[in-house]
Amino acid sequence: MSFFATAVTDEWGTTYQLTNAGFTILVIAMLTVLLIGCALFGRKKKFNARQLAFSAMAIALAFATSFIKIIHMPMGGSVTLFSMLFIVLIGYWYGTGAGLTAAVSYGFLQLITDPYIISLPQMFVDYIFAFGALGLSGICSKTKSRYSLILCYLVGVLGRYAFAFLSGWIFFATYTPEFFNSAVVYSLAYNGSYLGLEALITLILIALPPVSKALTYVKSLAVKE
């Protein structure tokens, strides 16, 4: 991996830092995913400027708020200022295909800016799959209910939680404290703590009538023909 990443060894073990070539490949991959997504999942199967603009705006807001960390966990993960919500909104607006495209692109963006890599499989699970799973919010986008956004959000967060749990269990089991006696339980509890807290705060926010009305209005603008 020396061309794309260099190994760094410390008391915690060996991790990999991306080289300029590695960063370049990731940027190209992110742009490729976005372009393919626009071609495949744009409304009426064609490039849609409105969809691209609103999706880009949501990704930018998610990226910016991901750096506003209310709680930062010692072994990775944090409670951010509603960053997951902005990615979930894309699936809520445009469906599963567009949601997954934007979420996977966001995963690449997180990998480019704040990578923690111990292996190629871990990199994919922690960044591409975990963040990409937020796009599963689109599964509930057609739900005819005033709680449809809440359902979309829960599906997206649970998708990310599933991959975060798998990563903790498979790749970081050696960090399990002795009093847990189980990497499975520790990963469930650790990843559930920060993801669950952010989800709870976000759900309270979007359940407030003024916020709910504002988000409904934004959706009407996002999907306007």
C-alpha positions in Angstrom: 0.0 0.0 0.0 3.1 2.3 -0.1 1.9 4.1 -3.2 -1.5 5.0 -1.8 -0.8 4.9 1.9 2.2 4.7 4.3 2.3 2.7 7.5 2.7 4.4 10.9 3.4 2.3 14.0 2.9 3.5 17.6 1.9 2.1 20.9 -1.6 1.6 19.6 -0.5 -0.5 16.7 -0.1 0.2 13.0 -2.3 2.6 11.0 -2.0 4.0 7.5 -1.8 7.5 6.3 -2.9 8.4 2.8 -0.4 9.7 0.3 -1.1 12.4 -2.2 -1.9 9.6 -4.7 -4.3 8.0 -2.2 -6.1 11.3 -1.6 -6.3 11.8 -5.4 -7.8 8.4 -6.0 -10.4 9.0 -3.2 -11.4 12.4 -4.7 -11.8 10.8 -8.1 -13.8 8.0 -6.6 -16.1 10.4 -4.8 -16.7 12.5 -7.9 -17.4 9.3 -9.9 -20.0 8.1 -7.5 -21.7 11.5 -7.6 -21.8 11.6 -11.4 -23.0 8.0 -11.7 -25.7 8.7 -9.1 -26.9 11.8 -10.9 -27.1 9.8 -14.2 -28.9 6.9 -12.6 -31.1 8.4 -10.0 -31.9 11.9 -11.2 -35.5 12.6 -11.6 -36.8 11.4 -15.0 -33.5 9.5 -15.4 -31.6 12.6 -16.4 -29.3 15.2 -14.8 -31.3 17.4 -12.5 -29.8 20.7 -11.4 -32.2 21.2 -8.5 -31.5 17.7 -7.1 -27.8 18.2 -7.4 -27.9 21.7 -5.8 -29.9 20.6 -2.8 -27.9 17.4 -2.3 -24.6 19.4 -2.5 -26.0 21.9 0.0 -27.0 19.1 2.4 -23.6 17.3 2.1 -21.9 20.6 2.8 -24.0 21.3 5.9 -23.3 17.7 7.1 -19.6 18.1 6.5 -19.4 21.4 8.3 -21.5 20.3 11.3 -19.5 17.1 11.6 -16.7 19.2 12.9 -18.9 20.7 15.6 -18.5 17.9 18.2 -20.6 18.2 21.3 -19.0 15.0 22.7 -15.9 13.4 21.4 -15.4 9.7 22.3 -11.9 8.5 23.3 -11.8 5.6 20.8 -13.4 7.4 17.9 -16.9 8.6 17.2 -18.6 11.7 18.4 -21.9 13.5 19.0 -22.1 16.2 16.4 -24.4 19.1 15.6 -27.0 17.1 13.7 -24.6 16.1 10.9 -26.4 12.8 10.2 -29.7 14.6 9.7 -28.5 16.5 6.6 -27.4 13.3 4.8 -30.7 11.6 5.8 -32.6 14.5 4.3 -31.3 13.6 0.8 -32.8 10.1 1.0 -36.0 11.6 2.5 -36.2 14.0 -0.5 -35.2 11.8 -3.4 -35.4 8.2 -2.4 -32.9 5.4 -1.7 -30.8 5.6 -4.9 -30.0 9.3 -4.5 -29.7 8.9 -0.8 -27.1 6.1 -1.0 -25.2 8.0 -3.7 -24.9 11.1 -1.6 -24.2 9.2 1.6 -21.4 7.1 0.0 -19.9 10.3 -1.4 -20.1 11.8 2.1 -18.3 8.7 3.4 -15.5 9.3 0.9 -15.3 13.0 2.1 -15.0 11.9 5.7 -12.3 9.5 4.7 -10.4 12.2 2.9 -10.5 14.7 5.7 -10.2 12.5 8.8 -9.0 9.0 8.0 -8.2 6.4 10.6 -7.1 3.3 8.7 -5.8 0.0 10.0 -6.8 -2.1 7.0 -8.6 -1.9 3.7 -11.7 -3.8 4.9 -11.9 -1.6 8.0 -11.7 1.5 5.9 -14.6 0.4 3.8 -16.8 -0.6 6.7 -16.0 2.5 8.8 -16.4 5.1 6.1 -18.0 3.9 2.9 -20.5 1.4 4.3 -21.2 3.1 7.7 -21.7 6.6 6.4 -23.2 5.3 3.2 -25.9 3.4 5.2 -27.4 6.8 6.1 -28.7 6.8 2.6 -31.0 4.0 3.5 -33.3 6.7 4.8 -34.7 6.8 1.3 -36.5 3.5 2.0 -39.2 5.4 3.9 -39.3 8.4 1.6 -42.6 7.4 0.1 -44.3 6.9 3.5 -47.5 9.0 3.7 -47.2 10.1 7.3 -46.3 13.2 9.2 -43.7 11.0 10.9 -42.0 10.0 7.6 -38.9 12.1 8.3 -38.6 10.5 11.7 -38.8 7.0 10.2 -36.3 8.0 7.5 -33.9 9.2 10.1 -34.2 6.1 12.3 -33.6 3.8 9.3 -30.5 5.8 8.3 -29.0 5.9 11.8 -29.7 2.2 12.4 -27.9 1.4 9.2 -24.9 3.4 10.2 -25.0 1.8 13.7 -25.0 -1.7 12.2 -21.8 -1.1 10.4 -20.2 0.8 13.3 -21.0 -2.1 15.5 -19.5 -4.6 13.0 -16.3 -2.5 12.8 -15.9 -2.3 16.5 -16.5 -6.0 16.9 -14.3 -7.2 14.1 -11.5 -4.7 13.8 -11.2 -3.2 17.3 -12.1 -6.1 19.6 -8.6 -5.9 21.2 -9.6 -2.6 22.8 -12.5 -4.2 24.8 -12.2 -3.4 28.5 -12.0 -6.4 30.8 -15.2 -5.6 32.7 -17.2 -6.1 29.5 -15.9 -9.6 28.8 -17.4 -9.4 25.3 -16.4 -7.5 22.2 -19.9 -7.7 20.9 -21.4 -6.1 24.0 -18.8 -3.5 24.1 -19.2 -2.5 20.5 -23.0 -2.4 20.8 -22.7 -0.2 23.9 -19.9 2.1 22.7 -21.3 2.8 19.3 -24.8 3.0 20.6 -23.8 5.6 23.1 -22.7 8.4 20.8 -25.0 7.5 17.8 -28.0 7.0 20.2 -27.4 10.3 21.9 -27.1 12.3 18.7 -30.2 10.5 17.3 -32.2 11.3 20.5 -31.3 15.0 20.3 -32.1 15.2 16.6 -35.4 13.4 17.0 -36.4 15.9 19.7 -35.5 18.8 17.4 -37.3 17.6 14.3 -40.4 16.7 16.4 -40.8 20.4 17.3 -43.7 21.9 15.3 -41.7 24.9 13.9 -38.8 22.8 12.9 -41.1 20.1 11.4 -42.9 22.8 9.3 -39.6 24.3 8.2 -38.3 20.9 7.0 -41.5 20.2 5.2 -41.2 23.5 3.4 -37.6 22.8 2.5 -38.7 19.4 1.1 -41.3 21.1 -1.1 -38.6 23.3 -2.6 -36.2 20.3 -3.0 -38.7 18.2 -5.0 -40.4 21.0 -6.9 -40.7 20.1 -10.6 
